[in-house]
Amino acid sequence: MREEPGPSEWGDQRHGLGPWLAEFGTPPPTDPRLDPDLLENGDRRNVVDAYRYWRMDAIIADIDARRHPLEIAIENFEHDANIGTVVRTANAFAVATVHIVGRRRWNRRGAMVTDRYQHLRHHDSVQTLARHARDHALTVIGIDNVPGSRPIESAQLPRDCLLIFGQEGPGLSAEAAEICVGTLSIAQYGSTRSINAGVAAGIAMHAWIRQHADLGAAW
């Protein structure tokens, strides 16, 4: 059973907008993308201001029109608590799809309800993920600090690619490493053995954004 959204779904009174009439003093617009209930009662959701008062399906359709040809996968064999963070970051970067490999259930709290706007797909095994990558001509690249990996800071990422991340601690499984054309690492200089998986995913996604995204189209 999935967790119910907490207060973070609506934020607090410092964010968002109240009822349209109270905010603007004019009758609500008739744009079909807008939600009558939100116009009447206000919109405190965790969405950018450009989507304020929009229906959820209208927001998804708008993002779908400009999603990036980047997909993300994360292994979930030990109930990784970082998946919510990965999903939230993928939503921020308009990633095409987030794949969860292993256990179907995951802690959605860290996603801050962004999973409602992000395409998600579950795979029971790494093999089904590999078939998806082949069917969609995606280059699979692992992100893991292991011997033989190349620095992501100097790597050129393919435009159509799938970045896969392992569990917090053990990293990529042997099965996942096997389907990758190569593995990239993130430069570290301190004492910690590894970077949090959610943070590492954000760094890797942003590396792709810097190389391939239209920065003029960002919010």
C-alpha positions as CSV (number, residue, x, y, z in Angstrom):
1,M,0.0,0.0,0.0
2,R,1.5,3.3,-1.1
3,E,2.1,6.0,1.5
4,E,-0.4,8.9,1.7
5,P,1.1,12.3,0.8
6,G,2.1,14.4,3.8
7,P,1.8,18.1,4.3
8,S,4.7,18.6,1.8
9,E,2.2,18.0,-1.0
10,W,0.6,21.4,-0.3
11,G,3.5,23.3,1.3
12,D,2.5,26.1,3.6
13,Q,1.0,29.5,3.4
14,R,4.3,31.1,2.3
15,H,4.2,29.2,-1.0
16,G,1.8,29.0,-3.9
17,L,-1.3,31.1,-4.4
18,G,-4.7,31.4,-2.7
19,P,-8.0,31.5,-4.5
20,W,-7.8,33.3,-7.9
21,L,-10.5,35.9,-7.0
22,A,-8.7,36.8,-3.7
23,E,-5.3,36.9,-5.3
24,F,-6.2,38.9,-8.5
25,G,-9.6,40.4,-7.9
26,T,-10.9,39.2,-11.3
27,P,-13.1,36.3,-12.4
28,P,-11.1,33.1,-13.0
29,P,-9.8,32.5,-16.6
30,T,-11.4,29.8,-18.7
31,D,-8.2,28.2,-19.9
32,P,-9.0,24.4,-20.1
33,R,-5.7,23.5,-18.5
34,L,-6.7,25.1,-15.2
35,D,-8.4,23.2,-12.4
36,P,-11.7,24.8,-11.2
37,D,-11.2,23.5,-7.6
38,L,-7.7,25.0,-7.4
39,L,-8.9,28.3,-8.9
40,E,-11.6,28.4,-6.2
41,N,-9.6,27.2,-3.2
42,G,-6.0,28.1,-4.0
43,D,-3.0,26.1,-5.1
44,R,-0.2,25.3,-2.5
45,R,1.2,22.3,-4.4
46,N,4.9,21.6,-4.9
47,V,4.9,22.9,-8.5
48,V,6.7,25.9,-10.3
49,D,4.7,29.1,-10.6
50,A,4.2,28.5,-14.3
51,Y,2.0,25.5,-13.5
52,R,0.0,27.2,-10.7
53,Y,-3.7,26.3,-10.9
54,W,-3.0,23.8,-13.7
55,R,-4.6,20.3,-13.7
56,M,-2.2,17.5,-13.0
57,D,-2.8,15.9,-16.4
58,A,-2.2,19.2,-18.1
59,I,1.2,19.6,-16.3
60,I,2.2,16.1,-17.3
61,A,1.3,16.7,-20.9
62,D,3.3,19.9,-21.0
63,I,6.4,18.2,-19.6
64,D,5.9,15.3,-22.0
65,A,6.2,17.7,-24.9
66,R,9.7,18.6,-23.8
67,R,11.1,15.7,-21.8
68,H,14.8,14.8,-22.4
69,P,16.0,11.6,-24.0
70,L,17.6,10.7,-20.7
71,E,16.4,7.7,-18.6
72,I,17.5,6.7,-15.1
73,A,17.5,3.4,-13.3
74,I,18.1,2.6,-9.7
75,E,18.3,-0.9,-8.2
76,N,16.0,-1.5,-5.2
77,F,17.0,-4.9,-3.8
78,E,17.4,-3.6,-0.2
79,H,14.6,-1.0,0.0
80,D,16.9,1.9,-0.9
81,A,15.6,5.0,0.8
82,N,17.2,7.2,-1.8
83,I,14.7,6.4,-4.6
84,G,12.4,9.2,-3.7
85,T,15.3,11.7,-4.0
86,V,16.2,10.3,-7.4
87,V,12.6,10.6,-8.6
88,R,12.3,14.2,-7.4
89,T,15.6,15.2,-9.1
90,A,14.6,13.4,-12.3
91,N,11.3,15.3,-12.3
92,A,13.3,18.6,-11.9
93,F,15.4,17.7,-15.0
94,A,12.4,16.5,-17.1
95,V,13.9,13.0,-17.4
96,A,11.9,10.7,-19.7
97,T,11.5,7.7,-17.4
98,V,12.8,6.5,-14.0
99,H,13.2,2.7,-13.8
100,I,13.1,0.9,-10.5
101,V,14.7,-2.6,-10.7
102,G,14.0,-5.1,-8.0
103,R,11.4,-4.6,-5.3
104,R,8.3,-2.8,-6.5
105,R,7.6,-1.0,-3.2
106,W,9.7,2.0,-2.3
107,N,9.5,4.9,0.1
108,R,7.8,7.8,-1.8
109,R,8.1,10.4,0.9
110,G,11.4,11.7,-0.4
111,A,9.8,12.3,-3.9
112,M,7.7,15.1,-2.4
113,V,4.7,14.0,-4.6
114,T,6.8,14.6,-7.8
115,D,6.2,10.9,-8.7
116,R,2.8,11.9,-9.8
117,Y,4.3,14.0,-12.6
118,Q,7.2,11.6,-13.5
119,H,7.0,8.5,-15.7
120,L,8.0,5.5,-13.6
121,R,8.5,1.9,-14.7
122,H,9.2,-1.2,-12.6
123,H,11.4,-4.2,-13.7
124,D,11.7,-7.4,-11.8
125,S,15.2,-8.0,-13.1
126,V,18.1,-6.3,-14.7
127,Q,17.5,-8.4,-17.8
128,T,14.1,-6.7,-18.5
129,L,15.7,-3.3,-18.1
130,A,18.4,-4.3,-20.6
131,R,15.7,-5.3,-23.1
132,H,14.1,-1.9,-22.7
133,A,17.4,-0.2,-23.4
134,R,17.9,-2.3,-26.5
135,D,14.4,-1.7,-27.8
136,H,14.8,2.1,-27.4
137,A,18.4,2.3,-28.6
138,L,19.6,3.6,-25.2
139,T,23.3,3.4,-24.2
140,V,23.5,2.0,-20.7
141,I,26.1,3.6,-18.4
142,G,26.7,2.7,-14.8
143,I,27.5,5.3,-12.2
144,D,29.8,3.8,-9.5
145,N,33.1,4.6,-7.9
146,V,34.9,1.3,-8.7
147,P,38.3,0.4,-10.2
148,G,38.3,1.0,-13.9
149,S,35.6,3.6,-14.0
150,R,36.2,6.9,-15.9
151,P,35.6,10.3,-14.4
152,I,32.2,11.7,-15.3
153,E,33.7,15.2,-15.1
154,S,35.6,14.6,-18.3
155,A,33.3,12.1,-20.1
156,Q,31.0,12.9,-23.0
157,L,27.6,11.3,-22.3
158,P,25.5,10.0,-25.1
159,R,22.4,12.0,-25.8
160,D,20.1,8.9,-25.8
161,C,21.3,7.1,-22.7
162,L,20.2,5.3,-19.5
163,L,22.2,6.0,-16.4
164,I,21.9,3.2,-13.8
165,F,22.7,3.5,-10.1
166,G,23.2,0.8,-7.5
167,Q,22.2,0.5,-3.8
168,E,23.6,2.8,-1.2
169,G,26.8,1.1,0.0
170,P,27.2,-2.0,-2.2
171,G,26.8,0.0,-5.5
172,L,25.9,-1.6,-8.8
173,S,25.2,-5.3,-8.7
174,A,27.2,-7.6,-10.9
175,E,24.2,-8.1,-13.2
176,A,23.8,-4.4,-13.6
177,A,27.4,-3.8,-14.3
178,E,27.3,-6.4,-17.0
179,I,24.8,-4.6,-19.1
180,C,26.7,-1.3,-19.0
181,V,29.0,-0.2,-21.9
182,G,31.1,1.5,-19.3
183,T,31.1,2.9,-15.7
184,L,31.6,6.5,-14.7
185,S,32.7,7.7,-11.3
186,I,32.3,11.0,-9.5
187,A,35.5,12.7,-8.2
188,Q,35.8,12.7,-4.4
189,Y,38.5,14.2,-2.2
190,G,37.4,13.7,1.4
191,S,37.3,10.7,3.8
192,T,33.9,9.2,3.0
193,R,34.0,6.0,1.0
194,S,31.0,6.9,-1.1
195,I,28.5,9.6,-2.0
196,N,24.9,9.2,-1.1
197,A,23.1,7.5,-4.0
198,G,20.5,10.3,-4.3
199,V,23.2,12.9,-4.4
200,A,25.3,10.9,-6.9
201,A,22.2,10.6,-9.2
202,G,21.7,14.3,-9.1
203,I,25.3,15.0,-10.0
204,A,25.2,12.6,-12.9
205,M,21.9,13.9,-14.3
206,H,23.2,17.4,-14.2
207,A,26.3,16.4,-16.1
208,W,23.9,15.2,-18.9
209,I,21.9,18.5,-18.6
210,R,25.1,20.6,-19.0
211,Q,26.0,18.7,-22.2
212,H,22.7,18.2,-23.9
213,A,19.8,20.4,-22.5
214,D,18.7,23.7,-23.9
215,L,19.5,25.9,-20.9
216,G,17.5,28.7,-22.4
217,A,14.3,26.6,-21.9
218,A,14.9,26.1,-18.2
219,W,12.5,27.8,-15.7
